[in-house]
Amino acid sequence: MLVVSREKQTFRDDVFRNFSNYIRPGDCLVLNNTRVFPARLHGRRNSASGARVEVFLTRALSSDETLWQALVKPAKRARKGDFILFAEDVQAEVIEAGEFGERTLRFITREPVSEVLERLGETPLPPYIHRKPEPSDRERYQTVFAEKRGSVAAPTAGLHFTPEILEACRQAGAEIAYVTLHVGLGTFAPLREKTVEKIHLHEERFEILEQDAEIMRRARRRICVGTTSVRTLETAMLRGGLQAMQGETGLFIYPGFRFQATGALVTNFHLPQSSLLMLVCAFAGRELTLAAYRHAVAERYRFFSYGDCMFIE
């Protein structure tokens, strides 16, 4: 864990098991309790003998989960009007085609789609993990507080926490509050525009319950675990404050943003040219963030989902 002080403009190395040493009485840890579902499917175009396609479901568009936003590879094999066969009794029709491999699919099946995904789907491990998903990944690629199904990727800053570390934070004087933001394309899609004002993130579903909002309102400092928690809280502040709320957010945070709810941040090391790194630069300052990243590279910190983290206070 790299500990970054915005006030002193310094950083130093530590280990995450010592995280509770940085807790102050009156702090509130804000955790995203979303749960990853088996979002990756393999099928064939139009028939069992057709070309192979991979489908990565990113967001349910209907309450019964028959309609989905998805990414399809290779996209040229899934044109509007095509059907993708996943099993003898499960297929999906391509009803819309987007510019970057995005597709809207309508599932045709007699059983609930949620059960289809549990039966046929794979855990959507990040692409830089070069192995096939294993059954154990369905639990390993989850935070210990994952509860509400809906994400295509784990809120990775939360993967560092164990029940023991959470209890140590409580003993140090922190309360814990939960938000839900279901990770989709808005969190990890690459930025394709060169001008930040032209960038629009995909909408993602979020929810804050009143019992958690109350905990956050009385906190002296809110420590957001992960960029998804930051975007949830800052969205709430822009829409009236920390209170019970649910909806969609495409909030893109970049340098110049005025933070109203976030007092500190736990976050992993992110890809360049990503909305995640721009959020960190907005919170810690561009020069301090880039200096911290250079130090992390020199000290061989691990990057990305299963990597090391920063605590920015």
Stockholm file with secondary structure:
# STOCKHOLM 1.0

chainA/1-313         MLVVSREKQTFRDDVFRNFSNYIRPGDCLVLNNTRVFPARLHGRRNSASGARVEVFLTRALSSDETLWQALVKPAKRARKGDFILFAEDVQAEVIEAGEFGERTLRFITREPVSEVLERLGETPLPPYIHRKPEPSDRERYQTVFAEKRGSVAAPTAGLHFTPEILEACRQAGAEIAYVTLHVGLGTFAPLREKTVEKIHLHEERFEILEQDAEIMRRARRRICVGTTSVRTLETAMLRGGLQAMQGETGLFIYPGFRFQATGALVTNFHLPQSSLLMLVCAFAGRELTLAAYRHAVAERYRFFSYGDCMFIE
#=GR chainA/1-313 SS CEEEETTTTEEEECCGGGGGGGCCTTEEEEEECEEECCCEEEEEESSTTSCEEEEEEEEECSTTSCEEEEEEESGGGCCTTCEEEEETTEEEEEEEECTTSEEEEEEEESSCHHHHHHHHCBCCCCTTSCSCCCTTHHHHTSCTTCCEEEESSCCGGGGGCCHHHHHHHHHTTCEEEEEEECCCHHHHCCCCCSSGGGCCCCCEEEEECHHHHHHHHTCSEEEEESHHHHHHHHHHHHTTSSSSEEEEECCCCCTTCCCSSCSEEEEECCCTTSHHHHHHHHHHCHHHHHHHHHHHHHTTCCCSTTSCEEEEC
#=GC SS_cons         CEEEETTTTEEEECCGGGGGGGCCTTEEEEEECEEECCCEEEEEESSTTSCEEEEEEEEECSTTSCEEEEEEESGGGCCTTCEEEEETTEEEEEEEECTTSEEEEEEEESSCHHHHHHHHCBCCCCTTSCSCCCTTHHHHTSCTTCCEEEESSCCGGGGGCCHHHHHHHHHTTCEEEEEEECCCHHHHCCCCCSSGGGCCCCCEEEEECHHHHHHHHTCSEEEEESHHHHHHHHHHHHTTSSSSEEEEECCCCCTTCCCSSCSEEEEECCCTTSHHHHHHHHHHCHHHHHHHHHHHHHTTCCCSTTSCEEEEC
//
